[in-house]
Amino acid sequence: MFGDVHLREVWFRYARKAAWTLHDVDLELGPGETAVVLGPNGSGKSTLLQLAVGVLRPGRGVVTGRPDVVGWVPERFPADQPFTARAYLTHMAAVRGADRDAIDEWADRLDFAGFLDVRLSRLSKGSAQKVGLVQALLSPPGLLVLDEPWEGLDAATRKQVPAIVADVVGRGGRVLISDHLGEVSRLPAARRWHVRDGRVTEGERPTVRRSIIELAVAAGHADRAVARLRADGFDVLGIREER
Ligand SMILES: Nc1ncnc2c1ncn2[C@@H]1O[C@H](COP(=O)(O)OP(=O)(O)OP(=O)(O)O)[C@@H](O)[C@H]1O
């Protein structure tokens, strides 16, 4: 979990001799940090995210410090597969060495439990996106990459995105999110990376000054306390058990 994910002098193009889609990209994202990637359609936001995930390789430069567990939710979950959501997620949990209970926990949290036994190809776009989100969260990711998470999801799940981000950064993970709907206001403490003309520039760092308060509650009440704090708009940065 330690250290920055670093895109070092990264250049990328989709074909040899084509124009560079991104060039001179030098960015770092540290543990506990969130960055929102902003930019017009076709500017290269998804490309940047896929370079960070490792599904695209830079033409020049290198990405270092990528953690072992990377959760990636592409813009569109590929739902044309002949499995039920549960069979797919069970397989993904086995591949990732994740606890199977995580499937039911996330399905409950995202109000998706009733769809677990439906075939992926029969799910609505919003439900398929939830499967994509759950597979990315089965093992707590050191880097979570969400491509336009607000777009495919229903309103109730959209509201949960900041809490999911808070969970990941609270465990020392990093989160990278693209956003062309202007939903970034839901994440006031996030850094902003602007993609334009193939370059990525950092926006002004958020200036929200925060006070960090540590609380202790009886272990059995932790979930309820966290839910209430989040409902009141507070950032819950982390939860740990007393030894
Ligand atoms: N597989 C590909 N092959 C060739 N060109 C591609 C490919 N994927 C994307 N591009 C091109 O690369 C550029 C950047 O695309 P990208 O999808 O990264 O932009 P984006 O900012 O995420 O766009 P949007 O907001 O519309 O999702 C665009 O000109 C796009 O047409």
The ligand as an SDF file (V2000), in Angstrom:
LIG
                    3D

 31 33  0  0  0  0  0  0  0  0999 V2000
   -8.8040    1.8050  -29.1150 N   0  0  0  0  0  0  0  0  0  0  0  0
   -8.5760    2.9850  -29.7060 C   0  0  0  0  0  0  0  0  0  0  0  0
   -7.9780    3.0350  -30.9140 N   0  0  0  0  0  0  0  0  0  0  0  0
   -7.7320    4.2200  -31.5200 C   0  0  0  0  0  0  0  0  0  0  0  0
   -8.0600    5.4120  -31.0250 N   0  0  0  0  0  0  0  0  0  0  0  0
   -8.6700    5.4220  -29.8130 C   0  0  0  0  0  0  0  0  0  0  0  0
   -8.9530    4.2160  -29.1040 C   0  0  0  0  0  0  0  0  0  0  0  0
   -9.5680    4.5370  -27.9410 N   0  0  0  0  0  0  0  0  0  0  0  0
   -9.6550    5.8800  -27.9220 C   0  0  0  0  0  0  0  0  0  0  0  0
   -9.1200    6.4170  -29.0380 N   0  0  0  0  0  0  0  0  0  0  0  0
   -9.0190    7.8450  -29.3680 C   0  0  0  0  0  0  0  0  0  0  0  0
   -8.1520    8.4460  -28.3890 O   0  0  0  0  0  0  0  0  0  0  0  0
   -8.6470    9.7160  -28.0190 C   0  0  0  0  0  0  0  0  0  0  0  0
   -8.8760    9.7490  -26.5230 C   0  0  0  0  0  0  0  0  0  0  0  0
   -9.9140    8.8300  -26.2000 O   0  0  0  0  0  0  0  0  0  0  0  0
  -10.4190    8.5870  -24.7040 P   0  0  0  0  0  0  0  0  0  0  0  0
  -11.4570    7.5230  -24.7660 O   0  0  0  0  0  0  0  0  0  0  0  0
   -9.2350    8.3850  -23.8440 O   0  0  0  0  0  0  0  0  0  0  0  0
  -11.0740   10.0040  -24.3790 O   0  0  0  0  0  0  0  0  0  0  0  0
  -12.0480   10.4100  -23.1660 P   0  0  0  0  0  0  0  0  0  0  0  0
  -11.5720   11.7400  -22.6980 O   0  0  0  0  0  0  0  0  0  0  0  0
  -12.1130    9.3160  -22.1720 O   0  0  0  0  0  0  0  0  0  0  0  0
  -13.4250   10.5640  -23.9270 O   0  0  0  0  0  0  0  0  0  0  0  0
  -14.9370   10.4060  -23.3780 P   0  0  0  0  0  0  0  0  0  0  0  0
  -15.1760   11.5070  -22.3980 O   0  0  0  0  0  0  0  0  0  0  0  0
  -15.7370   10.5730  -24.6400 O   0  0  0  0  0  0  0  0  0  0  0  0
  -15.0380    9.0240  -22.7790 O   0  0  0  0  0  0  0  0  0  0  0  0
   -9.9280    9.9460  -28.8200 C   0  0  0  0  0  0  0  0  0  0  0  0
   -9.5820   10.6970  -29.9670 O   0  0  0  0  0  0  0  0  0  0  0  0
  -10.3530    8.5460  -29.2110 C   0  0  0  0  0  0  0  0  0  0  0  0
  -11.0490    8.5540  -30.4240 O   0  0  0  0  0  0  0  0  0  0  0  0
  1  2  1  0
  2  3  1  0
  2  7  2  0
  3  4  2  0
  4  5  1  0
  5  6  2  0
  6  7  1  0
  6 10  1  0
  7  8  1  0
  8  9  2  0
  9 10  1  0
 10 11  1  0
 11 12  1  0
 11 30  1  0
 12 13  1  0
 13 14  1  0
 13 28  1  0
 14 15  1  0
 15 16  1  0
 16 17  2  0
 16 18  1  0
 16 19  1  0
 19 20  1  0
 20 21  2  0
 20 22  1  0
 20 23  1  0
 23 24  1  0
 24 25  2  0
 24 26  1  0
 24 27  1  0
 28 29  1  0
 28 30  1  0
 30 31  1  0
M  END
$$$$
